[in-house]
């Protein structure tokens, strides 16, 4: 089914950035609606919902189809409402007033399916505790940050984060868009957004990132900064694995599971990383794909297992995933997605509850989308090495990739398909051959089109 176009009825930079960060494809159509910040007899929750609905409706009226997303955020302290400041002087006054106090962020959300005429409304509340600010600090802050497009005159995801002692509730609500709530609303009206991560601060680990460490990477031979220690990586992987197995059923056939687990263990034994416990499982999903989580968890979809013709191919695929774990690619990717400012914020204890809680299946999907070309090629190189060391023919990777490519010549791969998330087939085959010390034939250097069904731009 083709995804309906998504429109964001807001030209807020923070909202655009967030949606992009979560991999959502959308266009911006500003609503030009003036928000109300007070209506007699209306609660704050009703007020932001009304504003969001008016924005969404204004944009929906200009469209024939698609999904419209609109939001409205206010900051409330006591009975006072703080929207966006109109100038620098009022921004400064606002921040001075909010300094040292607890306040509530209210976001109204509205999602409209234009064609089906379905409207969903919701509100998200987050409590934040702001430090006491000196005038000097406020001035200095405004020199770096433009407060005029920010409700309450500060940005929590940027330098405004320096002033926030603690928050209760969804972090992204404070940034400008409660993505978890939005994700649920979109799901309810039937929008499938698999590349949409739903991290919410309280469902994450407090202090998860405080174990910032530099480690020598055995594989790349370089000193690399990891914000996660191995311990934390494992904790995160465990939490994710638990969530995933709630949502995707493991295949019930013990023979398939045992086979994958036993070949996987052989690969893990010869790998360069032994400080994690590897686990290999097959999930009941028809997609052709496989994914490695932080901390040693490898999941293979049933659709992929069915495409495999022999143990060498299976070993090659598993060894590729082990390669990702050895090189810590999933951690790298999650780090990149969450950004430094979020990590910094997370390193401050948020509440007493510092337990590792579940992340989300959307984080899983983020990893399912694959890695950079560099990372994929490194995983291939390592995969070929480990498969060989474990006694398998590492050319299994080549035959497997060629088979998938042949299949896809006839039918374009679906978004979560292995070739779609692991492209650059020709390069990958070349890397495997190089690792095996095989001489390269002329055709290995020809730029073979990975996706022949896609028309080339001229
Ligand atoms: Zn990969």
Boltz pocket constraint, residues with backbone or C-beta under 6 A from the ligand:
constraints:
  - pocket:
      binder: B
      contacts: [[A, 320], [A, 324], [A, 370], [A, 371], [A, 375], [A, 376], [A, 379], [A, 421], [A, 422]]
      max_distance: 6.0
